Amino acid sequence: MVLLRRDNDSSFLSALLLGTVSFIGGTIYASYAMRLRDRERLRRACSRIGKHIKHSQRNALGLITSMMKKSSKEKILVIGAGSYGTAMAYICASNGHDVTLFMRDPVQCQSINEKHINSKYLSDYPLNPNGNAIKGICTEEQLKNNFQVPGITVFLALPCQKIPTWIESHKEMISQDTLLVSTAKGLYLPTKQLIGHSILDTLERESQPMCFLSGPSFAEEIVKGFPTSVVVASDKLYLASKIQLIMSNTKHFRVYTSNDPIGVQLGGALKNPLAVGAGMIAGLGLGSNTLSAMVTRASRELCDLVVAMGGQASTVDGLSGIGDMMLTCYSSQSRNQRCGQRLIKGEAVEDIQKEFTVEGVPTASVAVEYADMCGLELPIFRTVNAIIHKQLTPDEAFTVLMSKPLKIETAR
């Protein structure tokens, strides 16, 4: 009896072990089979997607892929040796590219070439990152020679109101296939245009390869090496991808691309009067509650206006929209924000503008005209403009805003 029980126990344990091994093996096989099935589904899905990609899109994707593999040195020309132009030249040079910086001042140019220092702007930072010195030029002959270099990329780092005038004087140098990258964040006020439209009108061309760089990026923080992200937009995405690859590095500068040049330009320009309003709030000594409410509701107004003018709502949620707004509204480094603080304390606009350029003051009026053309209310834009032009006192402006009809908060 004892021997029989032992044989039965041994048979039971063997069966249990065999069943356990079979279960585990079946589970592993089933998991492997599911992975094979999922891989096949993914392969088929990619095949279906590929069938619907247009020939032009395939070409663009192929070009982007080839550019990503490309690591050769690019020839870069930066027009304007102010703070931001210097920062753009610095980033490109730090990535190993051949960078030339154009300016009018021969003394400033000599300082860059001999001492690797911009004597007027960001003078604490040597302009030879990683031993790759930036070259300065200051004559029209030197400029013409640089424009003739095949495949050159040109950064327009001039104040917004000076770009069309400069283009008019040099349009014979600019070939129809030269890639222009505008870093200006503003509207061209004489014609109330986006800077891209103004450039095309000045060149008297229907098209020109162009990109628009925007986002939260103070020049000094760029050359200090603080991690910074910007966005580059073009209606031809492969051009934005080219700039992305030229400027991005894994240490401190990251570039995103966008196919919404209208939204990126409007975000960069129209955040300026909102930053003036933020400065007014700071100048009045109001707290974080007020400023946070203003920035949040103002971003909604900016979105409404961008969409009405042909841009994308998602662009306002990005670096050129809310990103740049946060930078300029919350930081006293912003000229627009400082202007708002001084305006609210009684200083005249004209006196402030003698010291530095404030794009937000004249842009506020254009923003209101855009709102009228699009049939939009935009109460924050309108009250900021009214305070700037002394049509409302600060107390009256807050009464207007806080007494508006109550409503539900809706998502975009």
C-alpha positions in Angstrom: 0.0 0.0 0.0 2.8 2.4 0.9 4.6 1.6 -2.4 1.5 2.1 -4.4 0.9 5.5 -2.7 4.4 6.6 -3.5 4.0 5.6 -7.2 0.8 7.6 -7.4 2.4 10.7 -5.8 5.3 10.4 -8.1 3.0 10.2 -11.2 1.0 13.2 -9.9 4.1 15.4 -9.5 5.4 14.4 -12.9 2.1 15.3 -14.5 2.0 18.6 -12.6 5.5 19.5 -13.6 4.8 18.5 -17.3 1.6 20.6 -17.2 3.5 23.6 -15.7 6.2 23.4 -18.3 3.7 23.1 -21.1 1.7 26.1 -19.8 4.8 28.3 -19.6 5.9 27.1 -23.1 2.5 27.8 -24.5 2.5 31.3 -23.0 5.9 32.1 -24.4 4.9 30.8 -27.8 1.6 32.8 -27.7 3.5 36.0 -26.8 5.9 35.4 -29.7 3.1 34.7 -32.1 1.3 37.9 -31.0 4.5 39.9 -31.6 4.8 38.4 -35.1 1.1 39.3 -35.7 1.6 42.9 -34.5 4.7 43.2 -36.6 2.8 42.1 -39.6 0.0 44.5 -38.9 2.5 47.3 -38.6 4.2 46.3 -41.8 0.9 46.3 -43.6 -0.1 49.6 -42.1 3.1 51.2 -43.2 2.6 49.7 -46.7 -0.9 51.2 -46.9 0.3 54.6 -45.7 3.2 54.5 -48.2 0.7 54.0 -51.1 -1.0 57.3 -50.2 2.1 59.5 -49.9 2.2 61.9 -52.8 5.3 62.0 -55.1 6.2 65.5 -53.8 5.9 64.3 -50.2 8.2 61.4 -51.0 10.7 63.8 -52.4 10.5 66.0 -49.4 10.9 63.1 -47.0 13.9 61.8 -49.0 15.5 65.2 -49.0 15.0 65.5 -45.2 16.5 62.1 -44.7 19.5 62.8 -46.8 20.0 66.1 -45.0 19.9 64.3 -41.6 22.8 62.1 -42.8 24.7 65.2 -44.0 27.4 66.5 -41.7 29.4 68.8 -44.0 30.1 72.4 -43.0 27.6 75.0 -44.2 28.3 78.5 -45.3 26.3 81.0 -43.1 25.9 84.8 -43.5 24.3 86.7 -40.7 23.1 90.2 -41.5 23.2 92.4 -38.4 25.7 92.3 -35.5 23.4 93.3 -32.7 22.7 91.0 -29.7 20.5 88.5 -31.5 22.5 88.4 -34.7 25.6 87.8 -32.7 23.8 84.9 -30.9 22.7 83.4 -34.2 26.3 83.5 -35.5 27.6 82.0 -32.2 25.2 79.0 -32.4 26.1 78.3 -36.0 29.8 78.6 -35.4 29.6 76.4 -32.3 28.2 73.7 -34.5 31.3 73.9 -36.8 29.8 75.9 -39.7 31.6 78.7 -41.6 30.0 81.9 -40.3 30.3 85.4 -41.5 28.8 88.4 -39.7 28.0 91.6 -41.5 27.9 95.0 -39.9 28.3 98.6 -40.8 30.9 99.7 -38.2 34.5 99.0 -39.2 35.7 99.3 -35.7 33.3 96.7 -34.5 34.3 94.5 -37.4 38.0 94.9 -36.6 37.3 93.9 -33.0 35.6 90.7 -34.1 38.3 89.7 -36.5 41.3 90.5 -34.3 40.0 90.0 -30.7 37.0 87.7 -31.4 34.9 90.2 -29.4 31.8 92.2 -30.5 32.8 95.5 -29.0 29.1 96.7 -29.0 27.0 93.7 -28.0 27.6 90.7 -25.8 31.2 91.9 -25.4 31.8 89.5 -22.4 31.7 86.4 -24.7 34.4 85.4 -27.2 33.2 84.7 -30.7 35.3 81.7 -31.4 33.4 78.8 -29.9 35.3 75.5 -30.0 38.1 77.4 -31.8 35.8 78.2 -34.8 36.1 81.9 -35.2 33.3 84.0 -36.6 34.5 86.3 -39.4 33.4 89.9 -39.5 32.8 91.9 -42.7 31.6 95.5 -43.1 31.9 96.5 -46.8 29.5 96.2 -49.7 32.1 94.4 -51.8 32.7 91.8 -49.1 28.9 91.4 -48.7 28.4 90.9 -52.5 31.2 88.2 -52.5 29.5 86.3 -49.7 26.1 86.4 -51.5 27.7 84.8 -54.5 28.8 81.7 -52.5 26.7 78.7 -53.8 24.2 77.4 -51.3 24.8 80.1 -48.7 22.1 80.5 -46.0 21.4 84.1 -44.9 20.1 85.1 -41.5 18.3 88.5 -41.4 18.9 89.5 -37.8 18.0 93.2 -38.2 15.2 95.1 -36.4 11.9 94.4 -38.0 11.4 97.9 -39.3 14.8 98.0 -41.0 14.5 94.7 -43.0 12.5 95.9 -46.0 14.7 98.9 -46.4 17.9 96.8 -46.3 16.4 94.3 -48.7 15.5 97.1 -51.1 19.1 98.3 -51.1 20.5 94.8 -51.7 17.9 92.9 -53.7 20.2 92.7 -56.7 22.6 90.6 -54.6 19.9 88.1 -53.5 19.4 85.4 -55.9 16.0 83.7 -56.3 17.3 80.5 -54.7 19.0 82.0 -51.6 17.5 80.8 -48.4 16.6 83.7 -46.1 16.0 83.2 -42.4 14.2 86.0 -40.6 14.7 86.3 -36.8 12.5 89.5 -36.5 9.5 89.4 -34.2 7.3 92.1 -35.4 5.1 93.5 -38.2 6.2 95.9 -40.8 4.3 99.0 -39.6 4.2 101.2 -42.8 2.2 98.5 -44.6 0.9 96.6 -41.5 2.2 93.4 -43.0 3.9 90.2 -41.8 7.6 90.6 -42.3 7.6 87.7 -44.8 5.0 89.4 -47.0 7.0 92.6 -46.8 10.2 90.9 -47.9 8.5 89.4 -50.9 6.9 92.7 -51.9 10.3 94.4 -51.6 12.0 91.7 -53.7 9.2 92.0 -56.2 9.0 88.2 -56.3 6.1 85.8 -55.9 8.3 83.4 -54.0 11.6 83.1 -52.2 13.0 80.3 -50.0 12.3 81.7 -46.5 12.2 80.5 -42.9 11.0 82.3 -39.8 12.7 81.7 -36.5 10.9 82.5 -33.2 10.5 81.3 -29.7 11.7 82.1 -26.1 15.3 83.0 -26.7 17.2 85.9 -25.0 20.4 86.5 -26.9 22.7 86.5 -23.8 21.3 83.3 -22.5 22.0 81.6 -25.8 25.7 82.5 -25.8 25.9 81.6 -22.1 25.0 78.1 -23.1 21.7 77.9 -21.3 19.5 75.2 -22.8 17.2 76.9 -25.3 14.5 75.8 -27.7 13.1 77.7 -30.7 10.9 76.9 -33.7 11.7 77.5 -37.4 8.7 77.7 -39.8 8.4 77.5 -43.5 5.7 76.6 -46.0 8.3 74.2 -47.4 9.1 72.0 -44.4 12.4 70.7 -45.8 13.8 74.3 -45.6 12.9 74.5 -41.9 14.5 71.0 -41.5 17.7 72.4 -43.0 17.9 75.2 -40.5 17.0 72.7 -37.7 20.0 70.6 -38.6 22.3 73.6 -39.0 21.5 75.1 -35.6 20.6 72.2 -33.3 23.1 70.5 -31.0 22.9 68.1 -28.2 24.2 70.5 -25.6 22.2 73.6 -25.3 20.2 74.5 -28.5 17.2 72.7 -29.9 15.2 73.6 -32.9 11.7 72.4 -33.7 10.1 72.8 -37.2 6.7 74.0 -38.2 4.8 74.4 -41.5 2.8 77.3 -40.2 4.9 80.5 -41.0 1.8 82.7 -40.5 1.1 81.5 -37.0 4.8 81.6 -36.0 5.2 85.2 -37.4 2.0 86.4 -35.7 2.9 84.8 -32.4 6.3 86.5 -32.4 4.8 89.9 -33.3 1.6 90.0 -31.3 3.0 88.8 -28.1 4.9 92.2 -27.9 1.9 94.4 -26.9 0.8 91.7 -24.5 4.2 91.9 -22.8 3.7 95.7 -22.5 0.5 94.9 -20.7 2.3 92.5 -18.4 4.8 95.2 -17.6 1.9 97.5 -16.7 0.6 94.9 -14.2 4.1 94.6 -12.7 4.4 98.4 -12.6 1.2 98.7 -10.7 2.5 96.2 -8.1 -0.3 93.7 -8.7 0.5 90.1 -8.0 0.8 86.7 -9.6 -2.9 86.2 -9.7 -3.4 89.1 -12.0 -0.5 88.4 -14.3 -1.3 84.7 -14.6 -5.0 85.5 -15.5 -3.8 88.0 -18.1 -1.4 85.7 -19.8 -3.9 82.8 -19.9 -6.7 84.9 -21.3 -4.4 86.8 -23.7 -3.1 83.5 -25.1 -6.7 82.7 -26.0 -7.1 86.0 -27.7 -3.9 85.5 -29.6 -5.1 82.1 -30.7 -8.4 83.5 -32.0 -6.6 86.1 -34.0 -4.0 83.7 -35.4 -6.7 81.3 -36.6 -8.7 84.1 -38.1 -5.7 85.2 -40.1 -4.9 81.8 -41.5 -2.6 80.3 -38.8 -3.0 77.2 -36.8 -4.3 77.1 -33.2 -1.6 74.5 -32.3 1.1 77.0 -33.1 0.0 79.3 -30.4 0.3 76.4 -27.9 4.0 76.1 -28.9 7.3 78.0 -28.6 6.4 80.9 -30.8 3.1 81.5 -29.0 2.7 80.7 -25.3 6.4 80.0 -25.0 7.5 83.5 -26.2 4.6 85.1 -24.2 5.8 83.5 -21.0 9.4 84.7 -21.6 8.5 88.3 -22.4 5.6 88.7 -19.9 7.4 87.3 -16.9 11.0 88.6 -17.4 12.3 92.1 -16.9 14.9 91.4 -19.5 12.1 92.0 -22.1 12.1 95.5 -23.5 8.4 95.4 -24.0 7.8 94.4 -20.4 10.2 97.2 -19.1 8.4 99.7 -21.3 5.0 98.7 -19.8 6.4 99.2 -16.3 7.7 102.7 -17.1 4.5 103.7 -19.0 2.3 102.9 -16.1 4.5 105.1 -13.9 3.9 108.1 -16.1 6.9 108.2 -18.5 6.1 109.2 -22.1 6.3 106.6 -24.8 8.5 108.8 -26.9 11.1 109.1 -24.2 11.2 105.4 -23.7 11.6 104.7 -27.4 14.6 107.0 -27.6 16.4 104.5 -25.4 15.5 101.2 -27.1 13.2 99.8 -29.7 9.8 98.7 -28.3 7.9 96.8 -31.0 4.9 96.3 -28.8 3.8 99.9 -28.7 3.1 100.4 -32.4 2.1 96.8 -32.9 -0.8 97.2 -30.3 -2.6 99.5 -32.7 -2.1 97.1 -35.6 -3.4 94.2 -33.5 -6.6 96.2 -32.9 -7.0 96.8 -36.6 -6.5 93.1 -37.3 -9.2 92.4 -34.7 -11.6 94.8 -36.4 -10.9 93.3 -39.8 -11.6 89.8 -38.4 -14.6 90.8 -36.4 -13.0 89.8 -33.1 -13.5 91.4 -29.7 -10.1 90.8 -28.1 -10.6 92.9 -24.9 -7.1 92.5 -23.6 -5.4 93.7 -26.8 -7.8 96.6 -26.9 -7.4 97.7 -23.3 -3.6 97.6 -23.6 -3.7 99.7 -26.7 -6.1 102.1 -25.0 -3.8 102.6 -22.0 -0.7 103.1 -24.2 -2.5 105.9 -26.1 -4.0 107.3 -22.8 -7.6 106.5 -23.9 -8.1 104.7 -20.6 -6.6 104.9 -17.2 -5.4 101.6 -15.6 -8.4 101.7 -13.2 -10.8 102.2 -16.0 -9.2 99.4 -18.0 -9.5 96.9 -15.2 -13.1 97.9 -14.7 -13.8 97.2 -18.4 -12.2 93.8 -18.2 -13.6 92.6 -14.9 -17.2 93.8 -15.6 -17.6 91.9 -18.9 -20.5 89.5 -19.0 -19.8 86.2 -17.2 -19.2 83.2 -19.4 -18.2 79.6 -19.4 -14.5 78.8 -20.0 -14.2 76.7 -23.2 -11.3 74.8 -24.5 -9.8 75.7 -27.9 
